[in-house]
């Protein structure tokens, strides 16, 4: 792109933003951020015809699909990056792996606190997982209202976090505004409860715009789709090998196109049913926007929090099944908790009718960019208070609002995950270095891949490009 083209794009973007946030008749847009859990690159229909997800696919097709969209390798780190606009390593070691410890210092600039200052009613319905105790919950970090689980994943019908394994974990975690809800909501599927609450938020009469953070639990394990007969846990039918009990009677196993029933593997079929249920829920959220006349004035961001989980040992929740290889195959190496592409390269898009034209954005984006990008769409600045870490994310609102092409600068996407073995990766342009080490890596420890030529990271070419590794 030459300088004249850049200037024209800048003028168009500035004009677009000005029209959005100024003028007596211009209504500030609502903002919805949908974050799904463990939904890999191939676990959406628009990337894989074996998946039935028409509502997600429609939102992607009508918006800006982020083809090189990155997150962190696990739940908590991605939520931290999304919510704060900063890489999770800035918040200490607890931010680099799934954790129920308190992570965000009080007073930290967050997506919710930023939007609240700008006149938004801020709401969360779903999974928090950045501090499982009420004193570290979402209402202390910018939310006016919150509902769901303070800790990590919960059972689909018994909304309790797995048995406590550390002092900071509170297994009784289902709450509304930090007030624990007794088990009377058990027996209702968690996807339905979260969606119904989101619909209530959308339909509430208010003078101000709203921000809805909608972090679903699906399709994270435990996988459990019982249909109407909730007293009988999901289980294989003893009389029908390879079939789930009452599978033919349960809506989520039987999509109108018959896609799910074409899958011969029962575990994969169960996972596809969970995704079908999730997709239907997202469709209900969009329908609520349409019914209240808010669809045209609502920006929807969508992402998964990390790549797919390959297997699950079971037994961590009531009626928790042991599952192996239940996700869809992906064209990348690795999965959840990996810094290979399979763990961090996930589906993502931004939808805003009439403002963001259908397109594919092929430049590299990261979930850490979403806070500054939302600020850019509103024509505002996400000013960081003195003494706090600067934002690591980049504002890509100009790419969303215009036909501007990326300016060609090669940004770094840095990923580290810290379970028993540290996992490190750095992407710059088409190049990516990776290492799995228990100690800080040296130059010879790194593998090198060219993702344009080798997106599946099959061939280490470090020995022939030591200068590139040394960069």
VENDA-V489957 format. One record per residue. RES is the residue in three letters. SS is DSSP state (2 for helix, 1 for strand, 0 for the rest). OMEGA is omega in whole degrees, -180 to 180 (999 if undefined). Layout:
# VENDA-V489957
[[RES | SS | OMEGA] [RES | SS | OMEGA]]
This chain:
# VENDA-V489957
[[UNK | 0 | 179] [UNK | 0 | -175] [UNK | 2 | 180] [UNK | 2 | 179] [UNK | 2 | 178] [UNK | 2 | -179] [UNK | 2 | 179] [UNK | 2 | 179] [UNK | 2 | 179] [UNK | 2 | 179] [UNK | 2 | 180] [UNK | 2 | -179] [UNK | 2 | 179] [UNK | 2 | 179] [UNK | 2 | -180] [UNK | 2 | 180] [UNK | 2 | -180] [UNK | 2 | 180] [UNK | 2 | -177] [UNK | 2 | -169] [UNK | 2 | -179] [UNK | 0 | 180] [UNK | 0 | -175] [UNK | 0 | -174] [UNK | 0 | -176] [UNK | 0 | 179] [UNK | 0 | 176] [UNK | 0 | -176] [UNK | 0 | 166] [UNK | 1 | 179] [UNK | 1 | 175] [UNK | 1 | 175] [UNK | 1 | 179] [UNK | 1 | 178] [UNK | 1 | 176] [UNK | 1 | -168] [UNK | 0 | 178] [UNK | 0 | 179] [UNK | 0 | -175] [UNK | 0 | -178] [UNK | 0 | -176] [UNK | 0 | -178] [UNK | 0 | 172] [UNK | 0 | -176] [UNK | 0 | -177] [UNK | 0 | 172] [UNK | 0 | -172] [UNK | 0 | -177] [UNK | 0 | 178] [UNK | 0 | -179] [UNK | 0 | 178] [UNK | 0 | 179] [UNK | 0 | -173] [UNK | 2 | -179] [UNK | 2 | 175] [UNK | 2 | -178] [UNK | 2 | -179] [UNK | 2 | 178] [UNK | 2 | 179] [UNK | 2 | -177] [UNK | 2 | -178] [UNK | 0 | -179] [UNK | 0 | 179] [UNK | 1 | 179] [UNK | 1 | -179] [UNK | 1 | -172] [UNK | 0 | 177] [UNK | 0 | -175] [UNK | 1 | -174] [UNK | 1 | 175] [UNK | 0 | 173] [UNK | 0 | -172] [UNK | 0 | -175] [UNK | 0 | -169] [UNK | 2 | -172] [UNK | 2 | -179] [UNK | 2 | 179] [UNK | 2 | 180] [UNK | 2 | 179] [UNK | 2 | 179] [UNK | 2 | 179] [UNK | 2 | -170] [UNK | 2 | -175] [UNK | 2 | -176] [UNK | 0 | -177] [UNK | 0 | 174] [UNK | 0 | -173] [UNK | 2 | 178] [UNK | 2 | 178] [UNK | 2 | -178] [UNK | 2 | 176] [UNK | 0 | -173] [UNK | 2 | -180] [UNK | 2 | 179] [UNK | 2 | -174] [UNK | 2 | 177] [UNK | 0 | 178] [UNK | 0 | -175] [UNK | 0 | 174] [UNK | 0 | 176] [UNK | 0 | 173] [UNK | 0 | -173] [UNK | 0 | -173] [UNK | 0 | 176] [UNK | 0 | 178] [UNK | 0 | -179] [UNK | 0 | 179] [UNK | 0 | 174] [UNK | 0 | 178] [UNK | 0 | 177] [UNK | 2 | -179] [UNK | 2 | -178] [UNK | 2 | 176] [UNK | 2 | -178] [UNK | 2 | 177] [UNK | 2 | 178] [UNK | 2 | -179] [UNK | 0 | 169] [UNK | 0 | -179] [UNK | 0 | 165] [UNK | 1 | -171] [UNK | 1 | -173] [UNK | 1 | 174] [UNK | 1 | 171] [UNK | 1 | -177] [UNK | 1 | -170] [UNK | 1 | 179] [UNK | 0 | 173] [UNK | 0 | 173] [UNK | 0 | -177] [UNK | 0 | -168] [UNK | 0 | 178] [UNK | 0 | -174] [UNK | 2 | -177] [UNK | 2 | 176] [UNK | 2 | -176] [UNK | 0 | -173] [UNK | 2 | -178] [UNK | 2 | 176] [UNK | 2 | -176] [UNK | 0 | 171] [UNK | 0 | -178] [UNK | 0 | 173] [UNK | 0 | -174] [UNK | 1 | 176] [UNK | 1 | -179] [UNK | 1 | 177] [UNK | 1 | -178] [UNK | 1 | 175] [UNK | 0 | -179] [UNK | 0 | -175] [UNK | 0 | -176] [UNK | 0 | 177] [UNK | 0 | 175] [UNK | 0 | -177] [UNK | 0 | -177] [UNK | 0 | 172] [UNK | 0 | -165] [UNK | 0 | -178] [UNK | 0 | 174] [UNK | 0 | -179] [UNK | 0 | -176] [UNK | 0 | -178] [UNK | 0 | 179] [UNK | 0 | 180] [UNK | 0 | -172] [UNK | 0 | -175] [UNK | 0 | -176] [UNK | 0 | 175] [UNK | 0 | -174] [UNK | 0 | 176] [UNK | 0 | -162] [UNK | 0 | -176] [UNK | 1 | -168] [UNK | 1 | 164] [UNK | 1 | -177] [UNK | 0 | 176] [UNK | 0 | 175] [UNK | 1 | -177] [UNK | 1 | 178] [UNK | 0 | 177] [UNK | 0 | -171] [UNK | 2 | -176] [UNK | 2 | 175] [UNK | 2 | 174] [UNK | 0 | -177] [UNK | 0 | 172] [UNK | 0 | -178] [UNK | 0 | -175] [UNK | 2 | 178] [UNK | 2 | 179] [UNK | 2 | 180] [UNK | 2 | 180] [UNK | 2 | -179] [UNK | 2 | 179] [UNK | 2 | 178] [UNK | 2 | 177] [UNK | 2 | 178] [UNK | 2 | 176] [UNK | 2 | 178] [UNK | 2 | -178] [UNK | 2 | -175] [UNK | 2 | 179] [UNK | 0 | 176] [UNK | 0 | -178] [UNK | 0 | 177] [UNK | 0 | -174] [UNK | 0 | 171] [UNK | 0 | 180] [UNK | 1 | 169] [UNK | 1 | 179] [UNK | 1 | 173] [UNK | 1 | -170] [UNK | 1 | 179] [UNK | 1 | -180] [UNK | 0 | 175] [UNK | 0 | -178] [UNK | 0 | -2] [UNK | 0 | 175] [UNK | 0 | 172] [UNK | 0 | 3] [UNK | 0 | 178] [UNK | 0 | -172] [UNK | 0 | 179] [UNK | 0 | -173] [UNK | 0 | -175] [UNK | 0 | -177] [UNK | 0 | -177] [UNK | 0 | -171] [UNK | 0 | -179] [UNK | 0 | -180] [UNK | 0 | -179] [UNK | 0 | 175] [UNK | 0 | -178] [UNK | 0 | 177] [UNK | 1 | -178] [UNK | 0 | -178] [UNK | 0 | -177] [UNK | 0 | -177] [UNK | 0 | -177] [UNK | 0 | 178] [UNK | 0 | -180] [UNK | 0 | 175] [UNK | 1 | -180] [UNK | 0 | 179] [UNK | 0 | -177] [UNK | 2 | -178] [UNK | 2 | -179] [UNK | 2 | -174] [UNK | 0 | -174] [UNK | 2 | -170] [UNK | 2 | 175] [UNK | 2 | -169] [UNK | 0 | 179] [UNK | 0 | -176] [UNK | 0 | -179] [UNK | 0 | 180] [UNK | 0 | -177] [UNK | 0 | -175] [UNK | 2 | -178] [UNK | 2 | 175] [UNK | 2 | 180] [UNK | 0 | -176] [UNK | 0 | -177] [UNK | 0 | -176] [UNK | 2 | 179] [UNK | 2 | 177] [UNK | 2 | 179] [UNK | 2 | 177] [UNK | 2 | 179] [UNK | 2 | 178] [UNK | 2 | 177] [UNK | 2 | 178] [UNK | 2 | 178] [UNK | 2 | 176] [UNK | 2 | 179] [UNK | 2 | 178] [UNK | 2 | -179] [UNK | 2 | 177] [UNK | 2 | 179] [UNK | 2 | 178] [UNK | 2 | 175] [UNK | 2 | 178] [UNK | 2 | 177] [UNK | 2 | 179] [UNK | 2 | 179] [UNK | 2 | 178] [UNK | 2 | 176] [UNK | 2 | -180] [UNK | 2 | -178] [UNK | 2 | -179] [UNK | 0 | 178] [UNK | 0 | -176] [UNK | 0 | -174] [UNK | 2 | -176] [UNK | 2 | -176] [UNK | 2 | -180] [UNK | 1 | 174] [UNK | 1 | 178] [UNK | 1 | 171] [UNK | 1 | -180] [UNK | 1 | 174] [UNK | 1 | 163] [UNK | 1 | -179] [UNK | 0 | 178] [UNK | 0 | 179] [UNK | 0 | -173] [UNK | 0 | 171] [UNK | 0 | -173] [UNK | 0 | 179] [UNK | 1 | -176] [UNK | 1 | -175] [UNK | 0 | -180] [UNK | 0 | 175] [UNK | 0 | -178] [UNK | 0 | -179] [UNK | 0 | 173] [UNK | 0 | 178] [UNK | 0 | -176] [UNK | 0 | -177] [UNK | 0 | 168] [UNK | 0 | -176] [UNK | 1 | 177] [UNK | 1 | 173] [UNK | 0 | -174] [UNK | 0 | 179] [UNK | 0 | 173] [UNK | 0 | 178] [UNK | 0 | 179] [UNK | 0 | -178] [UNK | 0 | -177] [UNK | 0 | 175] [UNK | 0 | 174] [UNK | 0 | -177] [UNK | 0 | 179] [UNK | 0 | -178] [UNK | 0 | 176] [UNK | 0 | 171] [UNK | 0 | 166] [UNK | 0 | -176] [UNK | 2 | -178] [UNK | 2 | 180] [UNK | 2 | -170] [UNK | 2 | -180] [UNK | 1 | -168] [UNK | 0 | 176] [UNK | 0 | 177] [UNK | 1 | 176] [UNK | 1 | 175] [UNK | 1 | -176] [UNK | 1 | 175] [UNK | 0 | -174] [UNK | 0 | 176] [UNK | 0 | -179] [UNK | 0 | 178] [UNK | 0 | -178] [UNK | 0 | 175] [UNK | 0 | -178] [UNK | 1 | 170] [UNK | 1 | 176] [UNK | 1 | -174] [UNK | 0 | 177] [UNK | 0 | -176] [UNK | 0 | 175] [UNK | 1 | -180] [UNK | 1 | -180] [UNK | 2 | 176] [UNK | 2 | -180] [UNK | 2 | -167] [UNK | 2 | 178] [UNK | 2 | 178] [UNK | 2 | 179] [UNK | 2 | 175] [UNK | 2 | 176] [UNK | 2 | 179] [UNK | 2 | 178] [UNK | 2 | 179] [UNK | 0 | -178] [UNK | 0 | -176] [UNK | 0 | 175] [UNK | 0 | 176] [UNK | 0 | -176] [UNK | 0 | -179] [UNK | 0 | 178] [UNK | 0 | 178] [UNK | 0 | 177] [UNK | 0 | 179] [UNK | 0 | 177] [UNK | 0 | 178] [UNK | 0 | 175] [UNK | 0 | 176] [UNK | 0 | -176] [UNK | 0 | 178] [UNK | 0 | 179] [UNK | 0 | 177] [UNK | 0 | -179] [UNK | 2 | -180] [UNK | 2 | 177] [UNK | 2 | 180] [UNK | 2 | -171] [UNK | 2 | -178] [UNK | 0 | 175] [UNK | 0 | -180] [UNK | 0 | 175] [UNK | 0 | 176] [UNK | 0 | -176] [UNK | 0 | 174] [UNK | 0 | -180] [UNK | 0 | -177] [UNK | 0 | 179] [UNK | 0 | 176] [UNK | 1 | 171] [UNK | 1 | -173] [UNK | 1 | -179] [UNK | 1 | 172] [UNK | 1 | 177] [UNK | 1 | -170] [UNK | 1 | 165] [UNK | 0 | -179] [UNK | 0 | 178] [UNK | 0 | 177] [UNK | 1 | 179] [UNK | 1 | -174] [UNK | 1 | 169] [UNK | 1 | 176] [UNK | 1 | 175] [UNK | 1 | 174] [UNK | 1 | -174] [UNK | 0 | 179] [UNK | 0 | -175] [UNK | 1 | 178] [UNK | 1 | 173] [UNK | 1 | -175] [UNK | 1 | 169] [UNK | 1 | 174] [UNK | 1 | -172] [UNK | 1 | 172] [UNK | 0 | 176] [UNK | 0 | -179] [UNK | 0 | -172] [UNK | 0 | 171] [UNK | 0 | -175] [UNK | 2 | -176] [UNK | 2 | -179] [UNK | 2 | -172] [UNK | 0 | 167] [UNK | 1 | -177] [UNK | 1 | 179] [UNK | 1 | 171] [UNK | 1 | -172] [UNK | 0 | 177] [UNK | 0 | -179] [UNK | 0 | -173] [UNK | 0 | -176] [UNK | 0 | -180] [UNK | 0 | 177] [UNK | 0 | -178] [UNK | 0 | -171] [UNK | 0 | 177] [UNK | 0 | -178] [UNK | 0 | -177] [UNK | 2 | -175] [UNK | 2 | 180] [UNK | 2 | -177] [UNK | 0 | -178] [UNK | 2 | 178] [UNK | 2 | 179] [UNK | 2 | 177] [UNK | 2 | -176] [UNK | 2 | 179] [UNK | 0 | 999]]
